[in-house]
Each structure stands twice: as structure tokens, then as C-alpha cells.
Amino acid sequence: MKKTKTPSCFKYVLLFLFLGIGVDQTLALGKQNEVIITDAMGRTVTIAQPVQRIAFSGTCLGEALKIMGVWDKVVGRGYMIAPDKKLYPGIEDIPVFATDTPGPYNVNYEKLLALDVDLLLTIQTHSTGFEEMNNKIKSRIKVVALDMFLPETVKSNFEILAAIFDGGTKAKAYLDWHDHIVKTIVAKTSGLTRAQRKRFFLNWSFGGAADFTTISDQFPGMVATNDILGGINIAANFSSMWGPTVDPEWLIQQKIDIIICQGLNHGAYGSTVDDPSKIASYREQIMALPAFASSKAVKQGNVFMIASQFMFSPGLPLYLAYVAKWFHPELFPDLEPQTLHQEYLTRFLHADVDLSRRGVFAYPK
């Protein structure tokens, strides 16, 4: 009898839903008034309870702290890309301990130690510098590294946060919302053949339309994300996982169904942006480039702009919803990404933002 192969999408859904299940895998009870967790780097960390003063270094952690209801305990911030003042009221009043060099482990130790924090949350990356940072502060500050980049580690990371902040109910509410969106998408994309998947180019620039930089499938989480969305990354096999510059002549020769642009376009995205004209103009520049002008994506108008923070934050389900709708509109006639986005802002980030009146995060909608 011929065996039926389980679609890879289902494997990733199982990872989303079950990885980290069983709290004893990430935490244990220590002495009274303390909790012992295993962080994303595999480090065992004992944390006194309750945590009263928090610092964080890594843009995506801000949203996680708001979801867990402990933003009021944040007394210091490190590396954070262009924080949205509407999403983080009072953010400008929180002391900054980051250095001028970007990166989650580049901290001003004097400023950080002066904040007298109980806990520093940071992110696990391929950057160097964690050990040096931890060694300089570990006698006074507990450090926990989280991994918000991998779709399949979202659950285990929120279990760590739930243990630290006694926030199981809040974590479960977010994870239920997260899993529902993922399952809704995979239910439609899991049956797609390779020929039915959309070939896409992910244009990740730092402000220049002709900066042909991208992400290969070596980047953490990309394979899982592509499988969920029913997409094929045309730069999948590039040797560098992030930031490789693509030869325009190579692009001209590729079959591209969809172009997704999610670079850093300062002033074009955010909850306080009223007019999408800036990002619309940038989109026109992209479509006019010789490398893209003759592509199927441009000819059919399938060039889409999206804020970069979704892909590397707890807002990942929003990225999946927007892009799934762009990739396969015929599969998702009832999927409303902006409605889900509004729910996320209101229910989880407690942000006073009405997307029907203001805010640009994706274009065209």
C-alpha cells in the first residue's frame, strides 16, 4: 500500500501548537519566591519573584511585554528600532542604555546598572557579544534570552514569560489567537502543489529602492513561514542567510509572481501615519526598476509593502495573514488581515489606535 506523505505545512503547525508543551520543559519551581527557567540559549536562570523592575534590549520584546501586562514595570530600554510612540505611550521617558552601535548586546553598562533592574530580557541572535554582556552584569542583574524570530518557538518563549511574570492566562489568550490564525491559513495552503505555490522575492532594503537585498531560506524561520504561506522564495539557496545583495541581471531572469517589500522606510509606516503616499511612491519606484519592470509581479500589480516589525515579533500572525491574502486571495475571501490587526492592537497591546482612521502598516490593503 502506498504511504501518504504528511504535508510539511502540517508538521510546522504541530510545531506551532505543541513545541514547548509541558511547562516542566522550560521552568521548574525553585525555593519559595523564585522560579527557575531555561531560556532560548539553553541557560538555566533562577529569578526571584516578583519581578518589579525590567529592562529589555530587542525591538520585538516590547510587544511581548505589553501582551504579558508588565509594560508598567519597564524602567530601561536598549536596542529598539524606531519605537512607535502611539503603541508605546511614554516610551521617550524610559531611560535608554543602548550604545550608538546597533545590536541587542551593545549596552552602556554604567547606565544599565544605574537602573537597578531585576531582570534584563534580550533576544537570541547570531550576533556576538552576549557572553561579554552577561559576564559584566550577571552579579547584579538576571539575564534571560528569548527567541522571537522562529515561528516554531513562539509557544515556548511565551511559556517562559508566563513563568517569570505569573501570566499564564495572558499567554494562553495570545497563543490561542496566534494558533487560530496559523491553522486557518494552513488549512487552505497545505494542499497546494509546488506549481500552485507563489514564487516571491522578499525585498529587504534600508531605504533605497534599488538596494536589492533579501533573505535566503537559511534565515531562521523562513522555511516554516514559506510552507505556511504556500510560497517559494526565489532566493532560497543563497549562501548568506540575511542581507545578500542580489544581481539585478539575475532578477530579470527569474519568474517572480509576487514582490514583498518590508525594508526600513522611516516615516512611511506606523500608527501615527495618516497618508500612505510615501510608501505608495516607494512602491512605484520599485515597480519601475528594470530588474522588476518586466516581471509577472509588476505586470499584475502584485507588489506589496509591509512594515518590517511583524515578521520578527509576536505580531507574526499578522504578517502571515496579510501575505497569505496577497499570495492566494482566491483561498482567503473571508480573511480580513486589518480586522485581525485591529484586534491585536486593542486586545493585546492595549493601544489607542483605530486603523480605519489612521495608521499605515501594509500597502495596498
Short mmCIF file of the C-alpha atoms (twelve columns), coordinates in Angstrom:
data_MODEL
# 
_entry.id   MODEL 
# 
loop_
_atom_site.group_PDB 
_atom_site.id 
_atom_site.type_symbol 
_atom_site.label_atom_id 
_atom_site.label_alt_id 
_atom_site.label_comp_id 
_atom_site.label_asym_id 
_atom_site.label_seq_id 
_atom_site.Cartn_x 
_atom_site.Cartn_y 
_atom_site.Cartn_z 
_atom_site.pdbx_PDB_model_num 
ATOM 1   C CA . MET A 1   0.000   0.000  0.000   1 
ATOM 2   C CA . LYS A 2   1.341   3.431  -0.897  1 
ATOM 3   C CA . LYS A 3   2.092   5.584  2.117   1 
ATOM 4   C CA . THR A 4   0.619   9.059  2.271   1 
ATOM 5   C CA . LYS A 5   3.195   11.699 2.998   1 
ATOM 6   C CA . THR A 6   2.206   14.234 5.612   1 
ATOM 7   C CA . PRO A 7   2.363   17.740 4.100   1 
ATOM 8   C CA . SER A 8   5.213   19.736 5.557   1 
ATOM 9   C CA . CYS A 9   2.795   22.523 6.453   1 
ATOM 10  C CA . PHE A 10  1.112   20.251 8.963   1 
ATOM 11  C CA . LYS A 11  4.460   19.464 10.513  1 
ATOM 12  C CA . TYR A 12  5.015   23.152 11.139  1 
ATOM 13  C CA . VAL A 13  1.545   23.605 12.579  1 
ATOM 14  C CA . LEU A 14  2.314   20.832 15.023  1 
ATOM 15  C CA . LEU A 15  5.477   22.700 15.969  1 
ATOM 16  C CA . PHE A 16  3.470   25.878 16.473  1 
ATOM 17  C CA . LEU A 17  0.916   24.152 18.648  1 
ATOM 18  C CA . PHE A 18  2.947   21.662 20.595  1 
ATOM 19  C CA . LEU A 19  6.594   22.732 20.772  1 
ATOM 20  C CA . GLY A 20  7.347   23.517 24.364  1 
ATOM 21  C CA . ILE A 21  4.129   21.951 25.624  1 
ATOM 22  C CA . GLY A 22  4.510   20.824 29.175  1 
ATOM 23  C CA . VAL A 23  5.698   23.625 31.364  1 
ATOM 24  C CA . ASP A 24  8.330   21.462 33.025  1 
ATOM 25  C CA . GLN A 25  10.422  21.692 29.843  1 
ATOM 26  C CA . THR A 26  11.113  25.387 30.323  1 
ATOM 27  C CA . LEU A 27  10.695  26.048 34.029  1 
ATOM 28  C CA . ALA A 28  10.794  24.484 37.420  1 
ATOM 29  C CA . LEU A 29  9.895   25.512 40.912  1 
ATOM 30  C CA . GLY A 30  12.834  26.680 42.937  1 
ATOM 31  C CA . LYS A 31  12.839  27.892 46.502  1 
ATOM 32  C CA . GLN A 32  9.899   29.883 47.769  1 
ATOM 33  C CA . ASN A 33  9.517   33.156 45.828  1 
ATOM 34  C CA . GLU A 34  11.725  32.151 42.925  1 
ATOM 35  C CA . VAL A 35  11.308  30.439 39.574  1 
ATOM 36  C CA . ILE A 36  13.865  28.536 37.511  1 
ATOM 37  C CA . ILE A 37  13.610  28.740 33.729  1 
ATOM 38  C CA . THR A 38  15.608  27.528 30.748  1 
ATOM 39  C CA . ASP A 39  15.938  30.357 28.253  1 
ATOM 40  C CA . ALA A 40  16.262  30.284 24.458  1 
ATOM 41  C CA . MET A 41  20.027  29.788 24.724  1 
ATOM 42  C CA . GLY A 42  19.596  26.731 26.933  1 
ATOM 43  C CA . ARG A 43  20.781  28.602 30.035  1 
ATOM 44  C CA . THR A 44  19.255  27.824 33.412  1 
ATOM 45  C CA . VAL A 45  18.296  31.054 35.162  1 
ATOM 46  C CA . THR A 46  16.886  31.418 38.678  1 
ATOM 47  C CA . ILE A 47  14.723  34.527 39.060  1 
ATOM 48  C CA . ALA A 48  13.464  35.976 42.329  1 
ATOM 49  C CA . GLN A 49  9.760   36.710 42.490  1 
ATOM 50  C CA . PRO A 50  8.060   39.000 41.936  1 
ATOM 51  C CA . VAL A 51  9.998   40.844 39.224  1 
ATOM 52  C CA . GLN A 52  9.493   44.558 39.818  1 
ATOM 53  C CA . ARG A 53  11.954  46.330 37.527  1 
ATOM 54  C CA . ILE A 54  12.509  45.217 33.925  1 
ATOM 55  C CA . ALA A 55  14.890  46.299 31.179  1 
ATOM 56  C CA . PHE A 56  14.843  44.929 27.656  1 
ATOM 57  C CA . SER A 57  17.048  45.040 24.584  1 
ATOM 58  C CA . GLY A 58  15.473  43.985 21.294  1 
ATOM 59  C CA . THR A 59  12.601  45.605 19.413  1 
ATOM 60  C CA . CYS A 60  10.291  42.592 19.405  1 
ATOM 61  C CA . LEU A 61  10.348  42.279 23.195  1 
ATOM 62  C CA . GLY A 62  8.371   45.472 23.695  1 
ATOM 63  C CA . GLU A 63  5.233   43.906 22.240  1 
ATOM 64  C CA . ALA A 64  5.712   40.738 24.274  1 
ATOM 65  C CA . LEU A 65  5.921   42.747 27.496  1 
ATOM 66  C CA . LYS A 66  2.737   44.617 26.618  1 
ATOM 67  C CA . ILE A 67  0.947   41.338 25.876  1 
ATOM 68  C CA . MET A 68  2.028   39.996 29.269  1 
ATOM 69  C CA . GLY A 69  0.701   43.112 31.014  1 
ATOM 70  C CA . VAL A 70  4.018   44.147 32.562  1 
ATOM 71  C CA . TRP A 71  4.892   47.204 30.483  1 
ATOM 72  C CA . ASP A 72  4.439   49.360 33.589  1 
ATOM 73  C CA . LYS A 73  7.423   47.564 35.132  1 
ATOM 74  C CA . VAL A 74  9.790   48.556 32.305  1 
ATOM 75  C CA . VAL A 75  12.376  51.052 33.555  1 
ATOM 76  C CA . GLY A 76  15.008  50.804 30.826  1 
ATOM 77  C CA . ARG A 77  15.338  50.003 27.142  1 
ATOM 78  C CA . GLY A 78  18.242  49.057 24.953  1 
ATOM 79  C CA . TYR A 79  18.271  48.343 21.243  1 
ATOM 80  C CA . MET A 80  14.882  49.194 19.743  1 
ATOM 81  C CA . ILE A 81  14.237  50.216 16.132  1 
ATOM 82  C CA . ALA A 82  12.138  53.405 15.835  1 
ATOM 83  C CA . PRO A 83  9.592   52.740 18.616  1 
ATOM 84  C CA . ASP A 84  6.035   53.790 17.765  1 
ATOM 85  C CA . LYS A 85  5.029   56.381 20.360  1 
ATOM 86  C CA . LYS A 86  1.339   55.616 19.874  1 
ATOM 87  C CA . LEU A 87  1.876   51.941 20.628  1 
ATOM 88  C CA . TYR A 88  4.249   52.734 23.498  1 
ATOM 89  C CA . PRO A 89  2.936   55.825 25.294  1 
ATOM 90  C CA . GLY A 90  5.691   57.434 27.353  1 
ATOM 91  C CA . ILE A 91  8.434   55.477 25.577  1 
ATOM 92  C CA . GLU A 92  10.545  58.624 25.288  1 
ATOM 93  C CA . ASP A 93  10.618  58.867 29.105  1 
ATOM 94  C CA . ILE A 94  12.083  55.382 29.589  1 
ATOM 95  C CA . PRO A 95  15.877  55.652 30.005  1 
ATOM 96  C CA . VAL A 96  17.948  54.274 27.126  1 
ATOM 97  C CA . PHE A 97  21.048  52.188 27.873  1 
ATOM 98  C CA . ALA A 98  21.875  51.220 24.277  1 
ATOM 99  C CA . THR A 99  25.130  52.357 22.745  1 
ATOM 100 C CA . ASP A 100 25.367  54.096 19.373  1 
ATOM 101 C CA . THR A 101 26.231  50.760 17.741  1 
ATOM 102 C CA . PRO A 102 23.036  48.857 16.832  1 
ATOM 103 C CA . GLY A 103 22.587  45.451 18.402  1 
ATOM 104 C CA . PRO A 104 20.851  43.899 21.417  1 
ATOM 105 C CA . TYR A 105 24.115  43.192 23.277  1 
ATOM 106 C CA . ASN A 106 25.654  46.632 22.815  1 
ATOM 107 C CA . VAL A 107 24.810  48.288 26.100  1 
ATOM 108 C CA . ASN A 108 26.177  51.088 28.219  1 
ATOM 109 C CA . TYR A 109 26.897  49.148 31.396  1 
ATOM 110 C CA . GLU A 110 27.063  52.187 33.640  1 
ATOM 111 C CA . LYS A 111 23.618  53.347 32.530  1 
ATOM 112 C CA . LEU A 112 22.116  49.868 32.767  1 
ATOM 113 C CA . LEU A 113 23.454  49.126 36.236  1 
ATOM 114 C CA . ALA A 114 22.290  52.517 37.468  1 
ATOM 115 C CA . LEU A 115 18.691  51.487 36.708  1 
ATOM 116 C CA . ASP A 116 18.804  48.824 39.451  1 
ATOM 117 C CA . VAL A 117 16.750  46.343 37.424  1 
ATOM 118 C CA . ASP A 118 15.793  42.834 38.498  1 
ATOM 119 C CA . LEU A 119 15.750  41.388 35.009  1 
ATOM 120 C CA . LEU A 120 17.151  42.123 31.561  1 
ATOM 121 C CA . LEU A 121 15.319  40.480 28.678  1 
ATOM 122 C CA . THR A 122 17.225  40.230 25.426  1 
ATOM 123 C CA . ILE A 123 16.990  38.239 22.218  1 
ATOM 124 C CA . GLN A 124 18.962  35.288 20.902  1 
ATOM 125 C CA . THR A 125 20.669  36.239 17.667  1 
ATOM 126 C CA . HIS A 126 23.691  35.197 15.650  1 
ATOM 127 C CA . SER A 127 25.433  38.371 16.791  1 
ATOM 128 C CA . THR A 128 28.418  38.092 19.083  1 
ATOM 129 C CA . GLY A 129 28.645  39.826 22.410  1 
ATOM 130 C CA . PHE A 130 26.135  38.069 24.644  1 
ATOM 131 C CA . GLU A 131 28.694  36.367 26.876  1 
ATOM 132 C CA . GLU A 132 30.653  39.575 27.362  1 
ATOM 133 C CA . MET A 133 27.495  41.484 28.252  1 
ATOM 134 C CA . ASN A 134 26.211  38.815 30.611  1 
ATOM 135 C CA . ASN A 135 29.552  38.443 32.393  1 
ATOM 136 C CA . LYS A 136 29.687  42.156 33.132  1 
ATOM 137 C CA . ILE A 137 26.227  42.377 34.711  1 
ATOM 138 C CA . LYS A 138 25.285  38.904 35.958  1 
ATOM 139 C CA . SER A 139 26.361  39.602 39.536  1 
ATOM 140 C CA . ARG A 140 23.632  42.236 39.779  1 
ATOM 141 C CA . ILE A 141 21.103  41.530 37.004  1 
ATOM 142 C CA . LYS A 142 19.485  38.322 35.845  1 
ATOM 143 C CA . VAL A 143 19.574  37.982 32.048  1 
ATOM 144 C CA . VAL A 144 17.094  35.936 30.016  1 
ATOM 145 C CA . ALA A 145 17.411  35.457 26.255  1 
ATOM 146 C CA . LEU A 146 14.289  34.840 24.191  1 
ATOM 147 C CA . ASP A 147 13.918  33.760 20.577  1 
ATOM 148 C CA . MET A 148 11.162  35.710 18.865  1 
ATOM 149 C CA . PHE A 149 12.477  35.077 15.346  1 
ATOM 150 C CA . LEU A 150 11.424  31.459 14.883  1 
ATOM 151 C CA . PRO A 151 7.736   30.771 14.273  1 
ATOM 152 C CA . GLU A 152 8.057   27.387 15.936  1 
ATOM 153 C CA . THR A 153 9.427   28.809 19.210  1 
ATOM 154 C CA . VAL A 154 6.689   31.339 19.908  1 
ATOM 155 C CA . LYS A 155 4.872   28.998 22.276  1 
ATOM 156 C CA . SER A 156 7.894   28.015 24.357  1 
ATOM 157 C CA . ASN A 157 9.007   31.638 24.645  1 
ATOM 158 C CA . PHE A 158 5.634   32.788 25.927  1 
ATOM 159 C CA . GLU A 159 5.662   29.934 28.416  1 
ATOM 160 C CA . ILE A 160 8.935   31.349 29.755  1 
ATOM 161 C CA . LEU A 161 7.370   34.796 30.065  1 
ATOM 162 C CA . ALA A 162 4.289   33.310 31.726  1 
ATOM 163 C CA . ALA A 163 6.502   31.626 34.321  1 
ATOM 164 C CA . ILE A 164 8.523   34.751 35.046  1 
ATOM 165 C CA . PHE A 165 5.525   37.070 35.329  1 
ATOM 166 C CA . ASP A 166 2.893   34.608 36.597  1 
ATOM 167 C CA . GLY A 167 0.957   35.363 33.453  1 
ATOM 168 C CA . GLY A 168 -0.397  32.040 32.240  1 
ATOM 169 C CA . THR A 169 -3.836  33.425 31.404  1 
ATOM 170 C CA . LYS A 170 -2.462  36.273 29.284  1 
ATOM 171 C CA . ALA A 171 -0.012  33.995 27.491  1 
ATOM 172 C CA . LYS A 172 -2.732  31.454 26.723  1 
ATOM 173 C CA . ALA A 173 -5.050  34.128 25.326  1 
ATOM 174 C CA . TYR A 174 -2.353  35.324 22.944  1 
ATOM 175 C CA . LEU A 175 -1.280  31.811 21.927  1 
ATOM 176 C CA . ASP A 176 -4.879  30.755 21.246  1 
ATOM 177 C CA . TRP A 177 -5.264  33.784 18.961  1 
ATOM 178 C CA . HIS A 178 -1.932  33.044 17.312  1 
ATOM 179 C CA . ASP A 179 -2.719  29.361 16.719  1 
ATOM 180 C CA . HIS A 180 -6.170  30.078 15.316  1 
ATOM 181 C CA . ILE A 181 -4.758  32.329 12.602  1 
ATOM 182 C CA . VAL A 182 -1.997  29.888 11.693  1 
ATOM 183 C CA . LYS A 183 -4.400  26.929 11.495  1 
ATOM 184 C CA . THR A 184 -6.840  28.949 9.391   1 
ATOM 185 C CA . ILE A 185 -4.107  29.676 6.834   1 
ATOM 186 C CA . VAL A 186 -2.572  26.200 6.781   1 
ATOM 187 C CA . ALA A 187 -5.977  24.591 6.322   1 
ATOM 188 C CA . LYS A 188 -6.061  26.226 2.878   1 
ATOM 189 C CA . THR A 189 -2.381  26.194 1.859   1 
ATOM 190 C CA . SER A 190 -1.391  22.682 2.939   1 
ATOM 191 C CA . GLY A 191 -2.941  21.100 -0.143  1 
ATOM 192 C CA . LEU A 192 -1.158  23.299 -2.658  1 
ATOM 193 C CA . THR A 193 1.174   21.636 -5.112  1 
ATOM 194 C CA . ARG A 194 4.556   23.168 -5.779  1 
ATOM 195 C CA . ALA A 195 3.240   24.527 -9.061  1 
ATOM 196 C CA . GLN A 196 0.439   26.297 -7.182  1 
ATOM 197 C CA . ARG A 197 2.765   27.990 -4.726  1 
ATOM 198 C CA . LYS A 198 3.691   31.588 -5.406  1 
ATOM 199 C CA . ARG A 199 7.259   32.423 -6.352  1 
ATOM 200 C CA . PHE A 200 8.193   35.553 -4.449  1 
ATOM 201 C CA . PHE A 201 11.104  37.908 -3.942  1 
ATOM 202 C CA . LEU A 202 11.464  39.434 -0.492  1 
ATOM 203 C CA . ASN A 203 12.984  42.867 -0.973  1 
ATOM 204 C CA . TRP A 204 14.599  43.947 2.287   1 
ATOM 205 C CA . SER A 205 16.236  47.306 1.802   1 
ATOM 206 C CA . PHE A 206 17.363  50.006 4.170   1 
ATOM 207 C CA . GLY A 207 15.724  52.870 2.365   1 
ATOM 208 C CA . GLY A 208 16.962  52.645 -1.213  1 
ATOM 209 C CA . ALA A 209 14.583  51.266 -3.821  1 
ATOM 210 C CA . ALA A 210 17.463  49.826 -5.841  1 
ATOM 211 C CA . ASP A 211 19.058  48.103 -2.838  1 
ATOM 212 C CA . PHE A 212 18.415  44.530 -3.908  1 
ATOM 213 C CA . THR A 213 18.936  42.856 -0.555  1 
ATOM 214 C CA . THR A 214 16.966  39.839 0.578   1 
ATOM 215 C CA . ILE A 215 16.714  36.886 2.975   1 
ATOM 216 C CA . SER A 216 17.527  33.325 1.993   1 
ATOM 217 C CA . ASP A 217 15.894  30.204 3.403   1 
ATOM 218 C CA . GLN A 218 18.878  29.847 5.723   1 
ATOM 219 C CA . PHE A 219 17.404  32.657 7.805   1 
ATOM 220 C CA . PRO A 220 15.770  31.215 10.946  1 
ATOM 221 C CA . GLY A 221 12.071  30.620 10.464  1 
ATOM 222 C CA . MET A 222 11.952  31.247 6.709   1 
ATOM 223 C CA . VAL A 223 11.274  27.651 5.671   1 
ATOM 224 C CA . ALA A 224 8.428   27.345 8.183   1 
ATOM 225 C CA . THR A 225 6.960   30.687 7.129   1 
ATOM 226 C CA . ASN A 226 7.129   29.823 3.430   1 
ATOM 227 C CA . ASP A 227 5.423   26.480 3.992   1 
ATOM 228 C CA . ILE A 228 2.607   28.085 5.967   1 
ATOM 229 C CA . LEU A 229 2.060   30.733 3.298   1 
ATOM 230 C CA . GLY A 230 2.351   28.457 0.299   1 
ATOM 231 C CA . GLY A 231 5.254   30.387 -1.153  1 
ATOM 232 C CA . ILE A 232 8.609   29.719 -2.800  1 
ATOM 233 C CA . ASN A 233 11.459  32.084 -2.016  1 
ATOM 234 C CA . ILE A 234 13.392  32.594 -5.263  1 
ATOM 235 C CA . ALA A 235 16.469  33.447 -3.171  1 
ATOM 236 C CA . ALA A 236 16.107  30.307 -1.061  1 
ATOM 237 C CA . ASN A 237 19.510  28.879 -1.903  1 
ATOM 238 C CA . PHE A 238 21.659  31.972 -1.466  1 
ATOM 239 C CA . SER A 239 24.718  31.252 0.650   1 
ATOM 240 C CA . SER A 240 24.175  34.201 3.002   1 
ATOM 241 C CA . MET A 241 21.096  33.949 5.177   1 
ATOM 242 C CA . TRP A 242 20.436  37.672 5.510   1 
ATOM 243 C CA . GLY A 243 21.429  40.747 3.586   1 
ATOM 244 C CA . PRO A 244 22.868  39.260 0.394   1 
ATOM 245 C CA . THR A 245 22.872  41.803 -2.411  1 
ATOM 246 C CA . VAL A 246 21.160  40.370 -5.480  1 
ATOM 247 C CA . ASP A 247 22.439  40.888 -9.009  1 
ATOM 248 C CA . PRO A 248 19.742  42.807 -10.952 1 
ATOM 249 C CA . GLU A 249 20.562  40.781 -14.056 1 
ATOM 250 C CA . TRP A 250 19.798  37.597 -12.124 1 
ATOM 251 C CA . LEU A 251 16.454  39.058 -11.028 1 
ATOM 252 C CA . ILE A 252 15.476  39.852 -14.599 1 
ATOM 253 C CA . GLN A 253 15.851  36.162 -15.471 1 
ATOM 254 C CA . GLN A 254 13.652  34.931 -12.607 1 
ATOM 255 C CA . LYS A 255 9.976   34.105 -12.634 1 
ATOM 256 C CA . ILE A 256 8.514   36.309 -9.891  1 
ATOM 257 C CA . ASP A 257 4.812   36.093 -9.058  1 
ATOM 258 C CA . ILE A 258 4.892   38.370 -6.024  1 
ATOM 259 C CA . ILE A 259 7.273   41.013 -4.659  1 
ATOM 260 C CA . ILE A 260 7.113   41.681 -0.920  1 
ATOM 261 C CA . CYS A 261 8.935   44.797 0.282   1 
ATOM 262 C CA . GLN A 262 9.497   45.040 4.020   1 
ATOM 263 C CA . GLY A 263 12.533  47.201 4.459   1 
ATOM 264 C CA . LEU A 264 13.095  50.087 6.832   1 
ATOM 265 C CA . ASN A 265 11.229  53.033 5.350   1 
ATOM 266 C CA . HIS A 266 11.396  55.675 8.067   1 
ATOM 267 C CA . GLY A 267 8.261   57.756 8.354   1 
ATOM 268 C CA . ALA A 268 6.294   55.583 5.936   1 
ATOM 269 C CA . TYR A 269 4.816   53.169 8.472   1 
ATOM 270 C CA . GLY A 270 3.277   53.495 11.891  1 
ATOM 271 C CA . SER A 271 0.129   54.167 13.860  1 
ATOM 272 C CA . THR A 272 0.564   57.936 13.548  1 
ATOM 273 C CA . VAL A 273 0.956   57.960 9.755   1 
ATOM 274 C CA . ASP A 274 -2.168  59.359 8.103   1 
ATOM 275 C CA . ASP A 275 -1.160  59.288 4.465   1 
ATOM 276 C CA . PRO A 276 0.164   56.252 2.572   1 
ATOM 277 C CA . SER A 277 1.610   58.471 -0.167  1 
ATOM 278 C CA . LYS A 278 5.209   57.963 0.979   1 
ATOM 279 C CA . ILE A 279 5.047   54.184 0.826   1 
ATOM 280 C CA . ALA A 280 2.943   54.358 -2.353  1 
ATOM 281 C CA . SER A 281 5.655   56.440 -4.011  1 
ATOM 282 C CA . TYR A 282 8.305   53.959 -2.883  1 
ATOM 283 C CA . ARG A 283 6.230   51.139 -4.376  1 
ATOM 284 C CA . GLU A 284 6.109   52.955 -7.718  1 
ATOM 285 C CA . GLN A 285 9.904   53.286 -7.654  1 
ATOM 286 C CA . ILE A 286 10.243  49.553 -7.033  1 
ATOM 287 C CA . MET A 287 7.899   48.678 -9.883  1 
ATOM 288 C CA . ALA A 288 9.776   50.944 -12.293 1 
ATOM 289 C CA . LEU A 289 13.151  49.316 -11.718 1 
ATOM 290 C CA . PRO A 290 14.455  47.412 -14.782 1 
ATOM 291 C CA . ALA A 291 15.093  44.368 -12.599 1 
ATOM 292 C CA . PHE A 292 11.371  44.108 -11.852 1 
ATOM 293 C CA . ALA A 293 9.571   46.023 -14.617 1 
ATOM 294 C CA . SER A 294 9.060   43.007 -16.900 1 
ATOM 295 C CA . SER A 295 8.157   40.576 -14.100 1 
ATOM 296 C CA . LYS A 296 4.751   38.977 -13.732 1 
ATOM 297 C CA . ALA A 297 4.527   40.572 -10.274 1 
ATOM 298 C CA . VAL A 298 4.748   44.106 -11.665 1 
ATOM 299 C CA . LYS A 299 2.577   43.438 -14.713 1 
ATOM 300 C CA . GLN A 300 -0.208  42.131 -12.474 1 
ATOM 301 C CA . GLY A 301 0.288   44.709 -9.729  1 
ATOM 302 C CA . ASN A 302 1.357   42.126 -7.186  1 
ATOM 303 C CA . VAL A 303 3.905   44.301 -5.407  1 
ATOM 304 C CA . PHE A 304 3.148   44.758 -1.724  1 
ATOM 305 C CA . MET A 305 4.650   46.800 1.095   1 
ATOM 306 C CA . ILE A 306 4.594   45.751 4.744   1 
ATOM 307 C CA . ALA A 307 6.171   47.056 7.930   1 
ATOM 308 C CA . SER A 308 9.190   45.022 8.967   1 
ATOM 309 C CA . GLN A 309 8.273   44.563 12.635  1 
ATOM 310 C CA . PHE A 310 5.577   41.937 12.000  1 
ATOM 311 C CA . MET A 311 7.878   39.189 10.835  1 
ATOM 312 C CA . PHE A 312 10.114  39.332 13.909  1 
ATOM 313 C CA . SER A 313 7.675   39.904 16.747  1 
ATOM 314 C CA . PRO A 314 4.569   38.470 18.399  1 
ATOM 315 C CA . GLY A 315 2.756   40.195 15.527  1 
ATOM 316 C CA . LEU A 316 3.908   37.389 13.208  1 
ATOM 317 C CA . PRO A 317 0.331   36.079 12.674  1 
ATOM 318 C CA . LEU A 318 -0.492  39.472 11.149  1 
ATOM 319 C CA . TYR A 319 2.375   39.114 8.696   1 
ATOM 320 C CA . LEU A 320 1.086   35.647 7.817   1 
ATOM 321 C CA . ALA A 321 -2.461  36.946 7.348   1 
ATOM 322 C CA . TYR A 322 -1.513  39.894 5.139   1 
ATOM 323 C CA . VAL A 323 0.882   37.887 2.978   1 
ATOM 324 C CA . ALA A 324 -1.372  34.816 2.707   1 
ATOM 325 C CA . LYS A 325 -4.126  37.073 1.381   1 
ATOM 326 C CA . TRP A 326 -1.703  38.584 -1.145  1 
ATOM 327 C CA . PHE A 327 -0.339  35.205 -2.226  1 
ATOM 328 C CA . HIS A 328 -3.664  33.382 -2.525  1 
ATOM 329 C CA . PRO A 329 -6.638  35.775 -2.489  1 
ATOM 330 C CA . GLU A 330 -8.860  33.099 -4.008  1 
ATOM 331 C CA . LEU A 331 -8.254  30.852 -0.980  1 
ATOM 332 C CA . PHE A 332 -8.997  33.526 1.589   1 
ATOM 333 C CA . PRO A 333 -12.047 35.547 0.549   1 
ATOM 334 C CA . ASP A 334 -13.141 35.896 4.187   1 
ATOM 335 C CA . LEU A 335 -9.745  36.564 5.731   1 
ATOM 336 C CA . GLU A 336 -9.557  40.178 6.929   1 
ATOM 337 C CA . PRO A 337 -5.971  40.996 7.950   1 
ATOM 338 C CA . GLN A 338 -6.789  44.550 9.036   1 
ATOM 339 C CA . THR A 339 -9.546  43.263 11.334  1 
ATOM 340 C CA . LEU A 340 -7.086  40.855 12.937  1 
ATOM 341 C CA . HIS A 341 -4.554  43.665 13.180  1 
ATOM 342 C CA . GLN A 342 -7.058  45.886 14.971  1 
ATOM 343 C CA . GLU A 343 -7.835  43.082 17.402  1 
ATOM 344 C CA . TYR A 344 -4.130  42.630 18.134  1 
ATOM 345 C CA . LEU A 345 -3.631  46.348 18.783  1 
ATOM 346 C CA . THR A 346 -6.708  46.679 21.000  1 
ATOM 347 C CA . ARG A 347 -6.846  43.358 22.804  1 
ATOM 348 C CA . PHE A 348 -3.174  42.571 23.298  1 
ATOM 349 C CA . LEU A 349 -1.210  45.821 23.013  1 
ATOM 350 C CA . HIS A 350 -3.982  47.927 24.596  1 
ATOM 351 C CA . ALA A 351 -3.195  50.631 22.060  1 
ATOM 352 C CA . ASP A 352 -5.489  53.551 21.351  1 
ATOM 353 C CA . VAL A 353 -5.303  53.114 17.590  1 
ATOM 354 C CA . ASP A 354 -8.178  52.973 15.094  1 
ATOM 355 C CA . LEU A 355 -6.866  51.551 11.834  1 
ATOM 356 C CA . SER A 356 -9.991  52.607 9.968   1 
ATOM 357 C CA . ARG A 357 -8.957  56.213 10.560  1 
ATOM 358 C CA . ARG A 358 -5.200  56.225 10.925  1 
ATOM 359 C CA . GLY A 359 -2.095  54.094 10.597  1 
ATOM 360 C CA . VAL A 360 -0.130  52.592 7.704   1 
ATOM 361 C CA . PHE A 361 1.351   49.131 8.156   1 
ATOM 362 C CA . ALA A 362 0.631   47.416 4.820   1 
ATOM 363 C CA . TYR A 363 0.054   48.719 1.309   1 
ATOM 364 C CA . PRO A 364 -2.019  48.275 -0.755  1 
ATOM 365 C CA . LYS A 365 -4.536  46.957 1.761   1 
# 
